[in-house]
Amino acid sequence: MNKNESRLRRAKSTRSHIRKLAVARLSVHRTGQHLYAQVFDASGTNVVAAASTLQKSVAEGLKGTKNLAAAAAVGKAVAERAKAAGIESVAFDRSGFRYHGRIKALAEAAREAGLKF
């Protein structure tokens, strides 16, 4: 089993638990260059809000797209967009990534922007 298969196995168990809870889900994906975040509705089929370091409005004023400051900017942006869409509380889906570094920075910034999880 390689690194990606292990991550996807961990993500599957988390997502099945969130599906049983029937709440909105904040899903995060991390690559070497960028960070992506999406908020899905409780059914898990519709994207309510999204933000990534690829978007000019998010990456504006940042030194790079693969650091903690960029992760915090994505977290703040996705939280603001979710709140504008009427989502106050979500379940955090880290997609099998360890909760540290950029993933942790994104989560903390989303909490500071008013998203509850």
N, C-alpha and C positions, 0 to 999 in steps of 0.2 A: 504494500500500500504506500503510495507516495504522499507527499505533503498536501497536495491539493485534495486528493481523495479523503484524507483524514479530516481536513477542514470541512469538506462538504458533508461528511458523516456527522460531525458535531453540529453543523448547521441544521441538518434534517431533524435531529431530536429536539432542538430548540424551537424550530418552526412548528413542529407537531404540538408542542406544549402551548405555544402562543395561539395556535388555531383552536385549541380546546377552550382557551380563555375568552375567545371571541371579542378581542379588543383591537384597536388600530395598532399597527406595527411599524416601528422605525427601523428600517433595514439599512445596513452600512456595508459598502464594499470598498476594499482597499487594494490599490495596485502600487507598483513601484513609483509611478509618476503622479497619480491622481487619487482622489477620494470622492466617493459618491454616497449620497444618502437619499432615501425615498421613504415617504410615509404612505403605507397602504391602508385602506379602510378595513373595517372589521371582517368583511367577507374575504379580504385578501386578493381581490381581483382588480380593484381600481387604485391607481396612484393618485393620492390627494395632494401631495406636495413633494418636491424634489429639489435638490441642490447638489452641485459638484464643483470641483476646482476648475472644470472646463468652462464654466459660465463666467463671462467677463464681469458681471456685477459682483460675483463672489471673489474672484481672483484679483480684482482691482485693488492696488495698493499693497499687495503681498510680495515678498521677496521671491518666494517659490511656491510650488504647489504640493510639495511633499514634506512639509514640516508641521509642527504643532500649531503654529499661527494659522496656517491654511485649514487645518482640521477644525479649529475653533471657529473660523469664519463660516465653514460649511455647516457646522452645528447650529450656529446662531441663525443662519439664513433658513435652514430647513425648519427650525422651530417657529420662526416668524411666519413662514408660509403656511405651516400647519395650523397655527393659531388663527390666521386669517381665513382659513378654510373651515374653522369651527372645531378643530381637534385640540383638546386640552390635555388628554392623557393617552400615552402609548405604551407598548411593550417594546423593549430594546432588543433588537435582533442583531447581534454582532457578526452574524454569518460565519461562525466558527473561528473567527480571529480572536486572539487573546485580548483581554481587556487591559491594555496598557498602551502607552505611546499615543499615536494619532487617534485610535479608537476611543480611548479614555478622554482625550482632549475634546473630541467631537461630542461625546455624551455629556460632559460637564458643561460645555458651552450651550448645548440644547437645554439643559436644566436651568442654567442661569437666564436663558431667554424666556423661560416660563413654561416649558413643556414638562409634564409630570410623568416620571417612570421610575 
